[in-house]
């Protein structure tokens, strides 16, 4: 699991927004730092490659995914991943990539180890495996970890639970928001409703959001979870949640995405539309023009 080379930005981030924001910052720093400039150039090549991939046909896409799966499985065995977790080694991105491309059998082995693992740092890394991969089952240990005192463990467990296609996850989310004092570190709880949203859940989410007084960094963290939720639930009933993101989030990328979804739902308020005309992002300005 040790990497002799510098990790790619994709390995170091686990969300499209986080990638865009990091790349934007690095691009500005590249003007005065040759090492960062070289790194950005490499990342730009990766972006160009992904754009080319987006133009692939179904057969080409399937073949490329098969190659990627074979490469990842050849690079990291499940035994290596378990051992690295025990040693508390490896970046989050490596575990996420392994989970995304490994076999169902490997996921089951990782989950089995997670149910008995006592070292909290090892647990954290095993949870990262399920950041983009569906849980084979939802063991009791996951509910316990989702209420752990360690905010990192809670976030990782809640994010893993959000991938599960089990209605119990939605019920857990409703109980979680109704009975806990919601804090920024609990933002991933909003994602529990991504696949299990029911009418009325938006009130629980709004109550949780309205209880916060986040700074800019915290508002961005919460906004990331809102975007993950809204991606699956483009309903007019969640317009208030997206409006909260637009009003509090300092990230122009996140704000533009919120505006785009609100426009798709025909739910962008006149006041917000007017403000968008003067937004720092030309992309957001263009959306309302």
N, C-alpha and C positions, 0 to 999 in steps of 0.2 A: 504493500500500500504506500510505501515511501515514493515520492516523486522527485527525480533528479532535475526535472525541468520546472519552470514556473507554470503554475496551473492556469488554464484558460479562464477567462471571465465567466464563461458558462459553468465551469466547475465550481467557481467561488460564489456564484449566486444561484438561487433556486426559484427565481421568479422573473418573468419578462420585464416587469417594471424596475426591479432592482438592477437587472442587467442594463437597461436603457439609462438609468440614472447614473450608474457607475461609469458606463462608457462615455456619457456626456461630461462628467467631471474629469475623467482621464484625458479626453480630447483637449480640454482647456489646459491641463497641466502639461500636455505634450509639447506645447509651444516653447517651453523653457527647460525641458528635460529630455535628453536624447534617448535615455533608456525607456522612459514612458512612451516616447514617440514610436520606438521600435515595437513595443508591446501593442500599442494602439494599431499600428500598421498590420500586425499579425491578426488582431481581432477583426479589423476591417476585411481582411481576406476571408476570415471565417464567415462574416456577415454576407459577403458577396457569394460565398459558396452556398449559404442557406437560402439566399434569394434564388440562386439557380435551382436548388433542390425544390423550391416552391413551384417551379414550372414543370416538374416531373409528372409523367403520367402515372396511373395507378400501378402498372407493372414495375416501372422503374423505382417508384417509392417503396414498394414491397420488397424488391430485391435489395435496395440500399438498407432498409431496416433489418433485413436478415443478416447483411454483412456487419452492421453495427452491433447487433445482438451477439453474433459469433465472436467479434473482436473483444467486446466487453467480457463475455464469459470466458474467453481464453486468457484475458489479462488478469481477471480477479475470480478466483474460485470462492465458493461460500465458506470454505474452511479458512481461507486467507482473510476474508472480511470479518469473520467471527474472532480470529486471532488479533486482527488490528484493533477491533473494538475493545478487546480485553486489554490491549496495550495502550488504549486511549490515543490511537494514532489516526491520521488521515483527515482530510478536510470534509466538510459536509457534502460538497459537490460530488466527491468520489462515491460516498454511500448512496446519494440520491441516484446517480447514474447507474450504479450496480442494481439498485432496486427496480429501476425503470426497465432494464434490459435482461435481468437474470430470469431463470426458469421459475415456474410456479413451485417446483420442488424446493428450490433454493429459498424462496420467500417463506415457505412453510418451515424450513429449518431455522431461519433467522427468527421467525415469530416464536417458535418453540423455545429458543434460547432466551428470547426477551421475557418470556413468562417466568423464567427461573433465575435470571441474572440479578445479582445482588449489588453489583457495583454500579452506582448511579451514572458515572461517566460512560461506562460501557453501554448502559441502557440508552443514554442519549444518542449514541452513534447507531445503535440498532434501530431506534425509532426513525432516524434519518432515512433509513432504507425505504420506509413506507411514506415518504413525503410526496412521491408521485406514483406510488404503486398501491394497488388495492390490497387491503388486508385479506388473507385467505379466510380468516374467521375473526371474531372480536372477543378475545379472551378477557376474563375478569380483570387481569392485571392492567389492561389498558385504561379501564375506568379509574383505577387507583392512581395510575401515573398522571392521568388528566387532571387530578386535583392535588398533585404533589406540591410541596412548599417551594420547590425549585422552579422558578419561572421558565427556565430553559426546557425542563422536562415537561411542564404543562403545555407549553407551546408545541413541542414536538409531538406529544401524545394527541393533543387536540387536532393537529394537522393530519396526523395519521388516521385518526378516527373519521375525519371529514372525507377520506377516500373510500370509506366502506359503504356498500350498498345495503345498508341494514336500517330499517325504520327506527330501531332502538336508538340510533345515533341522534336522530331528530328529537326524540323524547328526552334524551340525555341533555341535549342542547337547551331545551326549554327549561328543564329543571336547573341547569347550570346558571342560566341568566336570571332566573326567577329567585334563586335562593342565595346566590353569592353576591358580594360587593364587587362590581365589575371594575377592573383596573386595566390599564393599557396592556399589561402583560398577558391579559386574557383575550386579546383581540382575535386569536385563532378560533375562539368559540363561535364567532360569527360564521365561520366556514362550515360549522356543523350543519347549517341549514342549506348549504349549497345544493345537496341532492335530496333534501328532506323538508323543504319549505312548505308550510301550510299557511293559509290565510290567517292573519292575526299574529304570526311570528314577527312581522315587521314592527309591531308595537313593542314587543320585548326587546328587539334590537335597538329601536330608537330610545327606549328608556335607558338602556345600558349606555348608549352613546351620549345622551344628554347628561349623564351623571359624571362625565369626564370633563376635565379642564386641561387638555393636552397641550404640550408645547409643539413646535413645528415637527420635530423629529418623531414624537409620539403620534401626532396626527397622521403622519405619513405611514407609520407602522400599522395603525388601525385601518387606514385607507387601503392598504394592500389586501387585507382580509375582506374588506367590503367589496373590492373589485373581484376577488375570487368568488364571493357569494353572488354578486350581480351577474357575473358571466353565465351562471346557470339559471338565473331568475330575472329575466327582463320583463317584469310586470309593473304596471303603473302603481301597484300597491307599495313598491319599494322605492318609489321616486324620492321620498323624504330622506332615505338612507343615502342615496347618491348625492342629494343636495347637501347633506352634512359633509360628505367627502369633498365636494366642490368648495364649500365655504371654509373648511379647515385645513385642507391639504396644501402644502406649499409647493408640491411637485407639479410642474406644468404638464408632465406626461400623464400623471394620474388624473389631473383635473380635465385634461382634454378627453380622456377615455370616459370619464363620468358624464361630460357634456354630450359625447357621441351617443352613449346609451340612452340618456334622457331624451335626446332628439329622436332616436329610434322609437321611443315609447310615446312621443309627442307630449312629454311631461316637463320640458325645460321651461321654467317660469320666465315671465317677461323681464323681471328684474335681473335674473341671472343671464339672460340672453343679452341684455344691455351691457352688463359688466364684461361679458365675454368679448365684446367688441374692443375692449381696452386691455385684454389679457396680455401677459408678458409673452405668451406663446402665439406665434403667427398661425400655428395649426388650429388653436382654439378659436382665434379670430375668424379664420376661414370657415369654420364649422357653422357659424351663425350668419355669415354673409351670403 
